[in-house]
Amino acid sequence: MRLKLRGPKAIKLTHDRQILLLTLLSGFPAVVTALVFIWAWHVALVIQCALTLLVVGFWITLALFVRVRLVRPLQTLSNLVLALREEDFSIRARTFRLNDPLDAVFFELNALSDTLREQRLGALEATALLRTVMEEISIAVLTFDEEQRLRLVNRAGERLLARASERLLGHTASELGLSDCLEGEAVRTLQKTFPSGMGRWEMRRSSFRQHGRPHQLLVLADLSQALREEERLAWQRLLRVLGHELNNSLAPIKSLSSSLAQLLARPHLPDDWQDDMKQGLAVISGRAAALGRFMQDYSRLARLPQPKLRPIQITPLIHRVVGLETRLKVTIVPGPDATLQADPDQLEQLLINLVRNAVDAALETKGNVQMSWLKSGNCLEILTEDEGPGLPNTANLFVPFFTTKPGGSGIGLALGRQIAEAHGGSLVLENKVKAPGCIARLRLPFP
């Protein structure tokens, strides 16, 4: 409200003064009327002055009372809003009647304060949990602002850079030797040397905004320990398999050699000593040949060349592989025409092994074998199904030289999975759910 005075300037009144002025103006006509009647009344002057003072005093007192009654709730509301802004949720307004509009406002403010207090408590707990997790994980987490200055680092990041956070915050990525991590591909593996040592790292980078400003989140995970552990487990598995096969061959060779040496050391040789020598040497020769085949198979598994990709039509390939199996007629369920980018020799060898295994299983129960293929997302899935006895143990299927078939080499499935993964795909064997038999699922990327 503006009260215009004489001259170009105007006085801006505060809200409480506006209320007081409006209250005085609303009672002004009644007061003037009362004063006119009082001074027109022929009574003593003292009575007229007393009545005048009474009317004017009541008028001003009533105006001040109205001002207080309107201004005090606004001050209470102001204090409540200020407390909410300062995140002080302990202040409450007293409410008596919810059907009163002003008490309803106070009630809603109290409810808003409770809600904000719970949200703030939840945010504080979530932040505390996040900080605890960041401090305890072994992955280095760092954040950089738009000027590539370090703004946040966890305990693993301090160990990585061999300095406390107080000596790291505010430094640029180039000063910390991390400028190359903020450029290039967002997800990659790199070989890098840090103050804490050299190793192989998995790097992930993403962007986010804080207070409206762009930031970058950098995550570095040390792969050296995991790779060393995998290498150790691989060596243990390899030595276990090699030791098993070598013992299987060397034990009879040693036993027969000792027996033949004792035979030749006798002063009088038996009449059939030549037959015993021939049989013993034949066994030794057979075990040596088996050991040679084992080492040849191992070399083949360990030295699989990189696939030479070229376009291959899947339908002729399936018919060609099925045509090589003569022991059992394999049913082909036609699928979509598709052309893969793959190594024809390796892929054909993989499918031959799958069909051969399926036929071996089906012959045990006189069942059938079926091959089909279909498109699944961005992959082509080739299914080889048999009606055999199923898989008794799926845990060791892809362990090299593990086999449940008499005379099996134990490298077919291991070599097949290696071929599939070299093509960017996968190979999975699983038992059927509602029928006997097994399903081999070969998934290959489809352009």
FENCOR-V175485 format. One record per residue. PHI is phi as a letter, one per 40 degrees, with the letter a starting at -180 (NA if undefined). Layout:
# FENCOR-V175485
phi->(PHI & PHI)
This chain:
# FENCOR-V175485
phi->(NA & b & b & c & b & c & h & c & c & b & c & c & c & c & c & c & c & c & c & c & c & c & c & c & c & c & c & c & c & c & c & c & c & c & c & c & c & c & c & c & c & c & b & c & c & c & c & c & c & c & c & c & c & c & c & c & c & c & c & c & c & c & c & c & c & c & c & c & c & c & c & c & c & c & c & c & c & c & c & c & c & c & c & c & c & c & g & b & c & c & c & b & b & c & b & b & b & c & c & c & d & c & c & c & c & c & c & c & c & c & c & c & c & c & c & c & c & c & c & c & c & c & c & c & c & c & c & c & c & c & c & c & c & c & c & c & c & c & b & c & b & b & b & b & c & c & c & f & b & c & b & a & a & c & c & c & c & c & c & c & c & f & a & c & c & c & c & b & c & g & c & c & c & c & c & c & g & b & c & c & c & c & b & g & c & c & b & a & b & b & c & a & b & b & d & c & i & b & a & b & b & c & b & b & b & a & b & a & b & b & f & g & b & c & b & b & b & b & b & b & b & c & c & c & c & c & c & c & c & c & c & c & c & c & c & c & c & c & c & c & c & c & c & c & c & c & c & c & c & c & c & c & c & c & c & c & c & c & c & c & c & c & c & c & c & c & c & b & c & c & c & c & c & c & c & c & c & c & c & c & c & c & c & c & c & c & c & c & c & c & c & c & c & c & c & c & c & c & c & c & c & c & b & c & c & c & c & c & c & a & c & b & c & c & c & c & c & c & c & c & c & c & c & c & c & b & c & a & c & c & c & b & c & d & b & c & c & a & b & b & c & a & c & c & c & c & c & c & c & c & c & c & c & c & c & c & c & c & c & d & c & c & c & c & b & f & c & b & b & b & b & a & a & a & c & b & g & c & b & b & b & b & b & b & b & b & b & c & c & g & c & c & a & c & c & b & d & b & c & d & g & c & a & b & c & c & g & c & c & g & b & c & c & c & c & c & c & c & c & c & c & c & c & g & b & a & b & b & b & a & c & c & c & b & a & c & h & b & b & b & b & b & b & b & c & b & c)
